[in-house]
Amino acid sequence: MVLKNQQDSGTTLARLSRRERQVMEIIYQRGKVTAAEVMEAMADRPSYSAVRASLRVLEEKGHLRHKAEDLKYVYMPTVTPEKARKSAVKHLLDTLFSESPGELMSALLDVSARQLTEAELDRMSALIEKAREEGK
């Protein structure tokens, strides 16, 4: 089975509906799931057929693939969580921050500064220093 838009799946995650994002979050957390497992993991449980429809749409969009196991379909993401995160950040950067990483970082720090641990701040400092060195 050839997946439609598989090469673009990492770049379109930001354009998913709220329900589709919710399903993808569950799948990224677990790695692979059945429709019943997705339904059980959702706080506002939709019907089984609604979950199956969401999974089918996500597969058609190229975000998921499935395989048959024990008379059930098991769904897996087509891109790694890391690639999906990078794609989502790039989408934010391009659409909301005029391609300015500094503006994005400023907004991130404004909303989460009180929640950052020393270890997280150290890691961010190290990443900034690495970027500074690579830019020379």
Long-range contacts (C-beta under 8 A, 24 or more apart in sequence): 1-65, 3-59, 3-62, 3-65, 3-78, 4-60, 4-61, 4-62, 5-61, 5-62, 6-62, 6-78, 7-62, 8-62, 9-61, 9-62, 9-63, 9-78, 9-79, 10-79, 10-83, 10-84, 10-86, 10-87, 11-87, 11-90, 11-91, 12-61, 12-62, 12-63, 12-87, 13-63, 13-79, 13-84, 13-87, 13-88, 13-91, 14-87, 14-88, 14-91, 14-92, 16-58, 16-61, 16-63, 19-46, 19-54, 20-54, 20-57, 20-58, 20-63, 23-51, 23-54, 23-55, 23-58, 24-58, 24-63, 24-77, 24-84, 27-64, 27-75, 27-76, 27-77, 28-77, 28-81, 28-84, 31-76, 32-74, 32-75, 32-76, 33-74, 33-75, 34-72, 34-73, 34-74, 34-75, 35-72, 35-73, 35-75, 36-72, 38-75
